[in-house]
Amino acid sequence: MEVYRHIHELIGSTPMLELTAFPLPRRVRLFAKLEYTNPGGSIKDRLGIKLLKEAIATGKITPKGTLIEPTAGNTGIALALAAIGTDVKVICVVPKAFSIEKQQLMRALGAVIVHTPSEHGMKGAIAKAKALEQELDDAYCPQQFSNKANPLAYYETLGPEIVHELDGKVDVFVAGAGTGGTFSGTAAYLKEVIPGIRTVVVEPEGSILNGGEPGPHRTEGIGMEFIPDFVNRSLFEAIYTISDNQAFKRTRELAEHQGVLVGSSSGAALEAALREAEMADEGAHIVTVFPDGAERYLSKGIYEEEPL
Ligand code: PMP
């Protein structure tokens, strides 16, 4: 009998699924890490637990302190989950328009939500979180956008899992970037242990990596308004800018043909991975990451032809 004793033990070691429902040229194989199987439902669970432990270990807060974080949702859920069974309080500063399901999940896990105007973007949420950190006693804002623990969480866990699961046979790594933590940490690890691996990044339209202007997009969780210092741009061997329509279309196909229920950042990652497959060598292994699940976007019409 194998029994877990704490929900935190279930974070990470997510399944690797080969995607077999999409036609691929030249015996190319495509794999995806199903990060929605984490207990908080996203890739960010790996980060939440690390940020909370680090905040206490370095004395930024006492074990009864407050963590305040600007978040589109998944990092907030992850921090709230990390605080379960501790006396740490969590305040999530969220631009108002982000998915209502994610906000409900944060609250269910005991977090307090503070809204900022959607039109002020993540920058508005970051400014508000910093102001709250000053106002409150025993409070700390880990700031996923500037904290090296962010890429490190993925360097230490996601990278090694991918290498282990595919016996080191990875030719191309494809991942979306919001903070860039997942991409930077994982790509850095893979580059160290797999010579010649190609690492490519994915963003929605309305993100700046390909020189575009920051603007609104429906694909949640990815897209950059600025590039955090911990992001090493030399790891961007290609940058795919995927429209919301393309991302949502792939997200619907993943459900219909593969039985994989994921958010639209996964659809964007799939579209980029399929484009890589078109130019990959014979028999190449392409690995991507599906950061979260579909259920937190049902109210946004993720499965409607015309999203709500
Ligand atoms: N997809 C979703 C749904 C997310 O919530 C996030 C986290 N913002 C990402 C992708 C990208 O992760 P990162 O912040 O590590 O770039």
Residues whose N, C-alpha, C, O or C-beta is under 5 A from the ligand:
A	BS01	PMP	N74 G176 A177 G178 T179 G180 G181 T182 F183 E220 G221 I222 G263 S265 P291 D292
